[in-house]
């Protein structure tokens, strides 16, 4: 796409302030872990508060409901998150229809396109995650066969803090204990 055309596409606000409808927590308790977390829509954004336990799972998250209809973000090249973090390293995970007959939707745990990002210990961070930086993963394990991210059919967005990084190893910014993250907004940008 020509840069002057791309610059004409206005950012698309996906969620901000109290407008995070249907977002819920998903924590390691689904696999026997002990982390406890919740997501609450506030006037400032989506607040994730948790106590993260490393043993038996080691993750907490907030995720959107399944987006029906799916969101066509093909006019954009990235997601921009504005958030008040705590110095931890988080992960963005996006689900989308795969374009190969829905085969990846049959994978237990689902295929997610992930990328790690860091937050400042104080104040607001603005993080831009290009779609071409996302890597396919299933349950924190990178997928080794070639797949293509389908920006035309985004079906779910998730933000998580996990002991596993986006390439399958340990997350160097993982910290067990109390966690507080405020997601102020999520936008699609060029």
Secondary structure, DSSP 8 states (H G I E B T S, - for coil): --HHHHTTS--EEEEETTB-TT-EE--GGGGT---EEEEEEETTEEEEEEEE-TTTT-EEEEE----SS-B--TT-SEEEEEEE--S-EEEEEEEE--SSTTGGGGSTT-EEEEEEEE--SSSEEEEEEEGGG-EEEETTEE--S-----TT-EEEEEEEEESB-TTSSB-TT---EEEEEEEEEEEEE-
